[in-house]
Amino acid sequence: MRITISGPPGSGTTSLARYLAGKHGLDLISAGEVFRQLAKEHGMDLADFGKFAENDPSVDRMIDARQKEIGETAENIIIEGRLSGRMVGNADLRIWLSASLSCRARRIAGRDGMDEEGARAYTENRQRSEATRYRNYYGIEIDDLSPYDIVLSSETFGVDALGTIVDAAIASLARQQAADL
């Protein structure tokens, strides 16, 4: 099973990915974690590293290529990242999580120790930066959700409820795959 989980910053993709990886014994690859590690290695915060990446396409292309390579060759894996649903061509299930900007800003503020207003401005800037990069590099409009099999609100549902919904989808796909054999 190859599952991708995507969504805007603060939408809960990492939380859902960790839940599913633990429950189903799947390996987890997180593009966000790779991006955060690269920012740290460059001595930059995420906002500054995002601006750096806007001027150096090799950063995104390296992360995206690695995500694609791992996702398309590994089995029993969850690939979590903004573009994973678009990059992993042979994914069995593509999930998009959504939540309002105010909800995501609250989460980011709590997670990263920021004030909520600063987290909101940071999140808006990050989204603009990413949307620009994805459009310029790949011709992707990030708001087009047509590649996704499931679109869920992480504002409406907590991680356990999201997990239950996705667990049902995984079980259905597993039955379908077994019947196809």
Solvent accessible surface area in square Angstrom, and as a share of the most:
residue,aa,sasa,rsa
1,M,40,0.18
2,R,39,0.14
3,I,0,0.00
4,T,0,0.00
5,I,0,0.00
6,S,0,0.00
7,G,0,0.00
8,P,22,0.14
9,P,5,0.03
10,G,11,0.10
11,S,1,0.01
12,G,23,0.22
13,T,10,0.06
14,T,31,0.18
15,S,60,0.39
16,L,0,0.00
17,A,0,0.00
18,R,138,0.51
19,Y,58,0.22
20,L,0,0.00
21,A,13,0.10
22,G,64,0.62
23,K,118,0.50
24,H,65,0.29
25,G,65,0.63
26,L,19,0.10
27,D,97,0.50
28,L,56,0.28
29,I,46,0.23
30,S,12,0.08
31,A,13,0.10
32,G,16,0.15
33,E,76,0.34
34,V,59,0.34
35,F,23,0.10
36,R,69,0.25
37,Q,93,0.41
38,L,30,0.15
39,A,3,0.02
40,K,153,0.65
41,E,114,0.51
42,H,90,0.40
43,G,72,0.69
44,M,61,0.27
45,D,86,0.45
46,L,28,0.14
47,A,40,0.31
48,D,81,0.42
49,F,0,0.00
50,G,7,0.07
51,K,111,0.47
52,F,67,0.28
53,A,0,0.00
54,E,54,0.24
55,N,129,0.66
56,D,44,0.23
57,P,55,0.35
58,S,66,0.43
59,V,13,0.07
60,D,7,0.04
61,R,107,0.39
62,M,91,0.41
63,I,10,0.05
64,D,11,0.06
65,A,59,0.46
66,R,123,0.45
67,Q,5,0.02
68,K,82,0.35
69,E,97,0.43
70,I,31,0.16
71,G,0,0.00
72,E,51,0.23
73,T,106,0.61
74,A,31,0.24
75,E,124,0.56
76,N,80,0.41
77,I,4,0.02
78,I,0,0.00
79,I,0,0.00
80,E,8,0.04
81,G,3,0.03
82,R,33,0.12
83,L,3,0.02
84,S,0,0.00
85,G,1,0.01
86,R,58,0.21
87,M,23,0.10
88,V,0,0.00
89,G,55,0.52
90,N,63,0.33
91,A,12,0.10
92,D,45,0.23
93,L,6,0.03
94,R,43,0.16
95,I,0,0.00
96,W,17,0.06
97,L,0,0.00
98,S,38,0.25
99,A,16,0.12
100,S,49,0.31
101,L,36,0.18
102,S,45,0.29
103,C,10,0.06
104,R,12,0.05
105,A,1,0.01
106,R,118,0.43
107,R,85,0.31
108,I,0,0.00
109,A,11,0.08
110,G,67,0.64
111,R,121,0.44
112,D,63,0.33
113,G,73,0.70
114,M,70,0.31
115,D,98,0.51
116,E,88,0.39
117,E,127,0.57
118,G,28,0.27
119,A,0,0.00
120,R,86,0.32
121,A,48,0.37
122,Y,26,0.10
123,T,0,0.00
124,E,61,0.27
125,N,66,0.34
126,R,28,0.10
127,Q,59,0.26
128,R,146,0.53
129,S,9,0.06
130,E,13,0.06
131,A,19,0.15
132,T,51,0.30
133,R,8,0.03
134,Y,14,0.05
135,R,109,0.40
136,N,107,0.55
137,Y,28,0.11
138,Y,68,0.26
139,G,61,0.58
140,I,21,0.11
141,E,86,0.39
142,I,28,0.14
143,D,127,0.66
144,D,65,0.34
145,L,59,0.29
146,S,92,0.60
147,P,44,0.28
148,Y,19,0.07
149,D,88,0.46
150,I,32,0.16
151,V,73,0.42
152,L,20,0.10
153,S,33,0.21
154,S,8,0.05
155,E,84,0.37
156,T,99,0.58
157,F,76,0.31
158,G,48,0.46
159,V,58,0.33
160,D,98,0.51
161,A,41,0.32
162,L,5,0.03
163,G,0,0.00
164,T,88,0.51
165,I,60,0.30
166,V,0,0.00
167,D,22,0.11
168,A,64,0.50
169,A,22,0.17
170,I,15,0.08
171,A,42,0.32
172,S,51,0.33
173,L,39,0.19
174,A,47,0.36
175,R,157,0.57
176,Q,106,0.47
177,Q,70,0.31
178,A,65,0.50
179,A,86,0.67
180,D,111,0.58
181,L,189,0.94
